[in-house]
């Protein structure tokens, strides 16, 4: 059987779903004591630190 090319829509869906999975892996909450400890240099950690500062400033 011959190899069939994916139609443009299917190629787009394949790429989009791969990127969504990658984004979900990056965006999930990492529990304390978890084996997959979040790097302090990661963008998610930096964003959480900024949000924590803003929340603290809003409370005062």
Beta strands, then each sheet from edge to edge (+ up, - down):
end
